[in-house]
């Protein structure tokens, strides 16, 4: 009897397990791949961490500055992977899905908050390494970055002291500030560079803290030159890839991020995989720029030229082309007409639509939506005549057959109006979607 009870308890625990064995295996792969890549590159750059640790303020050679830069990048990737490993321990636990109460929601919410901190840092690092890959021609630029990082720390200390003590300054700190400015100027002259892509030259000149270009500026610049795979890792746009992650740093007193839907296990799992993909992208560029081969990295998974990647297809959804006057269905199956369009600096498309039946909010009969939220084009002015020409008129009434030649003489605009009314009536009668599904024009999704 007691054995049966124990078996029932074990089965119940397995039922409440957060991760299935398949998901656990998938997560293992995503955690260990960038972790192994980062660890291997660190060992290729230096045999141990003593040089990295002891050269914090040293004026090293340009080649060593580059190696130290990527050693630091590997360190950050390792930190994220170790966090993901710890997170996996949590995911390996159990939770009662039937009683998803306050405690469970808050636990999941806390986990997602912490994930977004790490994600924000990795997105920032990916932006930086993308731009080093696209912009940098001299190893001295890595040394300038190293000097600027230290300079910014000393400027912040000096600024804090001045604010606390009525403008007084620490001469030792000022000496370090002058030294790092001298190093930056010397390197800029050596490579004949007036403006460095990652520096705010005005703040540098005025010795104001925050001498790096803004996080948004760096991110936007990276997005403009990113590959489709990199864009997906960066998060498509600044708002989605960076600033939304920043919201987790600040208190959220409303309930917009509360509830099972916002804090479920799939959300946590996808965040873990997403962070791993960002780390893989960072390591892919790190290996490329340091001249080493990554035996276990992204190119082994996606192919040397990323030929196995479907990122271009995913980005293509954001760039779908429609024409003014097109009759479309939104992702919420509203029937609408395209009346305007806008293309972002990244090449993404948005369209202004006019709802042809009841709009989601009656006071807004027209609104903007992103291209990916358009389910299908039902009809275009370019194809309306072809549709009318292909109609099987033999099945129509005798009166219609007699009138049909006159119908076809109408301009495309008039044919489009007639067709629009037909589709509106079909949708109003709840016939349009079933008809489009039956014809194969629309595919049913689970």
Secondary structure, 3 states (H helix, E strand, C coil): CHHHHHHHHHHHHHHCECCCHHHHHHHHHHHHHHHHHHHHHHHHHCCCCHHHHHCCCCCCCHHHHHHHHHHHHHHHHHHHHHHHHHHHHHHCCECCHHHCCHHHHHHHHHHHHHHHHHHHHHHHHHHHHHHHHHHCCCCHHHHHHHHHHHHHHHHHHHHHHHHHCCCCCCHHHHHHHHHHHHHHHHHHHHCCCCCCCCECHHHHHHCCCCCECCHHHHHHHHHHHCCHHHHHHHCCCHHHHHHHHHHHHCCCCCCCCCCCCCCCHHHHHHHHHHHHHHHHHHHHHHHHHHCCCCCCCHHHHHCCCCCCCCHHHHHHHCCCCCCCCCEEEECCCCEEEEEEEEECCCCCEEEEEEECCCCCCCCCCEEEEEHHHEEEEEECHHHHHHHHHCCCHHHCCHHHHHHHHHHHCCCHHHHHHHHHHHHHHHHHCCCHHHHHHHHCCCCCCC
